Amino acid sequence: MDVFVGNLPGSATLVELQGFLGDIDLRADFTCNKGHDRHGRPYHYFVARTGNREQGLALIRKLSGRVFEGRPVVVREYIRRTAVADWRAAERRVNSA
């Protein structure tokens, strides 16, 4: 199961994240990403892979409700987006002048 852990400050270092996670052991194939919120502030999120669904749910329970550097951590099951081949509103995205 993949677990999304987000709303982490963009200024956070890997050492600080490891300190926050404490005894939670992440597999080597987790991915850490950066993004920007709607106000342009940077944030981090990562997707942690667990061995099975029970471990994923335990990780979600363990991290839910925690606060990291004043920001509430968002934790949920990560569901990949599928590619959309036929998007009806595609013409709205192109500015025609």
PyRosetta script that sets phi, psi and omega in degrees:
from pyrosetta import init, pose_from_sequence

init()
pose = pose_from_sequence("MDVFVGNLPGSATLVELQGFLGDIDLRADFTCNKGHDRHGRPYHYFVARTGNREQGLALIRKLSGRVFEGRPVVVREYIRRTAVADWRAAERRVNSA")
pose.set_psi(1, 138.6)
pose.set_omega(1, 176.0)
pose.set_phi(2, -97.2)
pose.set_psi(2, 136.9)
pose.set_omega(2, -177.8)
pose.set_phi(3, -121.4)
pose.set_psi(3, 125.5)
pose.set_omega(3, 177.3)
pose.set_phi(4, -87.3)
pose.set_psi(4, 128.8)
pose.set_omega(4, 176.0)
pose.set_phi(5, -125.4)
pose.set_psi(5, 111.8)
pose.set_omega(5, -173.2)
pose.set_phi(6, -133.6)
pose.set_psi(6, -173.6)
pose.set_omega(6, -177.4)
pose.set_phi(7, 65.3)
pose.set_psi(7, 34.6)
pose.set_omega(7, 175.9)
pose.set_phi(8, -92.1)
pose.set_psi(8, 141.2)
pose.set_omega(8, -177.4)
pose.set_phi(9, -61.8)
pose.set_psi(9, 142.9)
pose.set_omega(9, -179.1)
pose.set_phi(10, -66.6)
pose.set_psi(10, -19.7)
pose.set_omega(10, -179.9)
pose.set_phi(11, -84.1)
pose.set_psi(11, -5.1)
pose.set_omega(11, -176.8)
pose.set_phi(12, -67.6)
pose.set_psi(12, 138.5)
pose.set_omega(12, 176.4)
pose.set_phi(13, -96.5)
pose.set_psi(13, 165.1)
pose.set_omega(13, 179.3)
pose.set_phi(14, -61.6)
pose.set_psi(14, -36.8)
pose.set_omega(14, 179.1)
pose.set_phi(15, -64.0)
pose.set_psi(15, -42.1)
pose.set_omega(15, 178.8)
pose.set_phi(16, -65.8)
pose.set_psi(16, -40.0)
pose.set_omega(16, 177.5)
pose.set_phi(17, -63.9)
pose.set_psi(17, -41.0)
pose.set_omega(17, 178.4)
pose.set_phi(18, -64.7)
pose.set_psi(18, -38.1)
pose.set_omega(18, 176.5)
pose.set_phi(19, -64.4)
pose.set_psi(19, -39.2)
pose.set_omega(19, 178.7)
pose.set_phi(20, -66.1)
pose.set_psi(20, -41.6)
pose.set_omega(20, -178.1)
pose.set_phi(21, -72.3)
pose.set_psi(21, -24.9)
pose.set_omega(21, 176.2)
pose.set_phi(22, 62.3)
pose.set_psi(22, -117.9)
pose.set_omega(22, -174.6)
pose.set_phi(23, -85.2)
pose.set_psi(23, 5.6)
pose.set_omega(23, 178.7)
pose.set_phi(24, -77.9)
pose.set_psi(24, 120.7)
pose.set_omega(24, -177.7)
pose.set_phi(25, -97.6)
pose.set_psi(25, 117.9)
pose.set_omega(25, 178.5)
pose.set_phi(26, -92.9)
pose.set_psi(26, 143.6)
pose.set_omega(26, 174.6)
pose.set_phi(27, -70.2)
pose.set_psi(27, 159.6)
pose.set_omega(27, -176.5)
pose.set_phi(28, -68.2)
pose.set_psi(28, -15.9)
pose.set_omega(28, -175.7)
pose.set_phi(29, -96.7)
pose.set_psi(29, 22.1)
pose.set_omega(29, 175.4)
pose.set_phi(30, -76.7)
pose.set_psi(30, 153.5)
pose.set_omega(30, 179.8)
pose.set_phi(31, -116.7)
pose.set_psi(31, 133.3)
pose.set_omega(31, 178.0)
pose.set_phi(32, -109.7)
pose.set_psi(32, 131.3)
pose.set_omega(32, -175.5)
pose.set_phi(33, -130.0)
pose.set_psi(33, 158.0)
pose.set_omega(33, 175.8)
pose.set_phi(34, -117.3)
pose.set_psi(34, 148.4)
pose.set_omega(34, 176.1)
pose.set_phi(35, -149.3)
pose.set_psi(35, -175.0)
pose.set_omega(35, 176.4)
pose.set_phi(36, -131.4)
pose.set_psi(36, 137.9)
pose.set_omega(36, 177.2)
pose.set_phi(37, -78.6)
pose.set_psi(37, -176.5)
pose.set_omega(37, -175.0)
pose.set_phi(38, -68.5)
pose.set_psi(38, -12.2)
pose.set_omega(38, 177.2)
pose.set_phi(39, -99.3)
pose.set_psi(39, 3.7)
pose.set_omega(39, 178.6)
pose.set_phi(40, 85.7)
pose.set_psi(40, 4.4)
pose.set_omega(40, 179.3)
pose.set_phi(41, -80.3)
pose.set_psi(41, 136.6)
pose.set_omega(41, 179.9)
pose.set_phi(42, -73.5)
pose.set_psi(42, 149.8)
pose.set_omega(42, 174.1)
pose.set_phi(43, -147.5)
pose.set_psi(43, 161.3)
pose.set_omega(43, 176.6)
pose.set_phi(44, -110.3)
pose.set_psi(44, 151.9)
pose.set_omega(44, 165.9)
pose.set_phi(45, -148.2)
pose.set_psi(45, 155.3)
pose.set_omega(45, 175.1)
pose.set_phi(46, -139.9)
pose.set_psi(46, 158.3)
pose.set_omega(46, 178.4)
pose.set_phi(47, -115.0)
pose.set_psi(47, 116.8)
pose.set_omega(47, -179.7)
pose.set_phi(48, -100.9)
pose.set_psi(48, 135.2)
pose.set_omega(48, 176.7)
pose.set_phi(49, -99.0)
pose.set_psi(49, 133.1)
pose.set_omega(49, 176.0)
pose.set_phi(50, -112.4)
pose.set_psi(50, 164.4)
pose.set_omega(50, -176.7)
pose.set_phi(51, -68.0)
pose.set_psi(51, -33.3)
pose.set_omega(51, -179.4)
pose.set_phi(52, -154.8)
pose.set_psi(52, 177.0)
pose.set_omega(52, -176.0)
pose.set_phi(53, -63.7)
pose.set_psi(53, -39.6)
pose.set_omega(53, -179.6)
pose.set_phi(54, -61.6)
pose.set_psi(54, -42.1)
pose.set_omega(54, 178.0)
pose.set_phi(55, -65.6)
pose.set_psi(55, -38.0)
pose.set_omega(55, 178.0)
pose.set_phi(56, -63.8)
pose.set_psi(56, -44.8)
pose.set_omega(56, 178.7)
pose.set_phi(57, -65.6)
pose.set_psi(57, -35.9)
pose.set_omega(57, 177.2)
pose.set_phi(58, -65.5)
pose.set_psi(58, -38.9)
pose.set_omega(58, 177.7)
pose.set_phi(59, -65.4)
pose.set_psi(59, -41.0)
pose.set_omega(59, 177.9)
pose.set_phi(60, -61.9)
pose.set_psi(60, -45.5)
pose.set_omega(60, 178.8)
pose.set_phi(61, -61.9)
pose.set_psi(61, -39.7)
pose.set_omega(61, -176.3)
pose.set_phi(62, -68.2)
pose.set_psi(62, -37.1)
pose.set_omega(62, -176.0)
pose.set_phi(63, -93.5)
pose.set_psi(63, -17.9)
pose.set_omega(63, -178.1)
pose.set_phi(64, -62.5)
pose.set_psi(64, 135.0)
pose.set_omega(64, 177.6)
pose.set_phi(65, 85.1)
pose.set_psi(65, -3.9)
pose.set_omega(65, 179.6)
pose.set_phi(66, -81.0)
pose.set_psi(66, 153.9)
pose.set_omega(66, 179.6)
pose.set_phi(67, -119.6)
pose.set_psi(67, 131.4)
pose.set_omega(67, 179.0)
pose.set_phi(68, -121.0)
pose.set_psi(68, 116.2)
pose.set_omega(68, -179.1)
pose.set_phi(69, 50.2)
pose.set_psi(69, 45.1)
pose.set_omega(69, 176.1)
pose.set_phi(70, 81.6)
pose.set_psi(70, 2.8)
pose.set_omega(70, -179.5)
pose.set_phi(71, -114.9)
pose.set_psi(71, 130.8)
pose.set_omega(71, 176.8)
pose.set_phi(72, -70.0)
pose.set_psi(72, 131.2)
pose.set_omega(72, -177.8)
pose.set_phi(73, -79.3)
pose.set_psi(73, 134.3)
pose.set_omega(73, 177.4)
pose.set_phi(74, -97.8)
pose.set_psi(74, 122.5)
pose.set_omega(74, -178.0)
pose.set_phi(75, -132.1)
pose.set_psi(75, 127.6)
pose.set_omega(75, 178.7)
pose.set_phi(76, -161.2)
pose.set_psi(76, 170.8)
pose.set_omega(76, 175.5)
pose.set_phi(77, -66.7)
pose.set_psi(77, 135.1)
pose.set_omega(77, 179.7)
pose.set_phi(78, -90.5)
pose.set_psi(78, 122.9)
pose.set_omega(78, 178.0)
pose.set_phi(79, -117.4)
pose.set_psi(79, 120.5)
pose.set_omega(79, -178.6)
pose.set_phi(80, -67.0)
pose.set_psi(80, 142.6)
pose.set_omega(80, 174.5)
pose.set_phi(81, -79.1)
pose.set_psi(81, 144.0)
pose.set_omega(81, 177.3)
pose.set_phi(82, -93.2)
pose.set_psi(82, 152.1)
pose.set_omega(82, 177.6)
pose.set_phi(83, -71.9)
pose.set_psi(83, 136.1)
pose.set_omega(83, -179.6)
pose.set_phi(84, -102.9)
pose.set_psi(84, 116.1)
pose.set_omega(84, -178.1)
pose.set_phi(85, -82.0)
pose.set_psi(85, -36.2)
pose.set_omega(85, -176.1)
pose.set_phi(86, -124.9)
pose.set_psi(86, 98.9)
pose.set_omega(86, -179.7)
pose.set_phi(87, -107.0)
pose.set_psi(87, 114.2)
pose.set_omega(87, -172.9)
pose.set_phi(88, -61.9)
pose.set_psi(88, -29.1)
pose.set_omega(88, -176.5)
pose.set_phi(89, -94.1)
pose.set_psi(89, 16.7)
pose.set_omega(89, -175.7)
pose.set_phi(90, -58.2)
pose.set_psi(90, -37.2)
pose.set_omega(90, -178.7)
pose.set_phi(91, -66.0)
pose.set_psi(91, -20.2)
pose.set_omega(91, 178.6)
pose.set_phi(92, -73.0)
pose.set_psi(92, -20.9)
pose.set_omega(92, -177.8)
pose.set_phi(93, -83.0)
pose.set_psi(93, -12.1)
pose.set_omega(93, -179.1)
pose.set_phi(94, -101.2)
pose.set_psi(94, 123.7)
pose.set_omega(94, 178.1)
pose.set_phi(95, -82.8)
pose.set_psi(95, 112.2)
pose.set_omega(95, 177.6)
pose.set_phi(96, -102.6)
pose.set_psi(96, 130.7)
pose.set_omega(96, -177.9)
pose.set_phi(97, -117.6)
pose.dump_pdb("model.pdb")
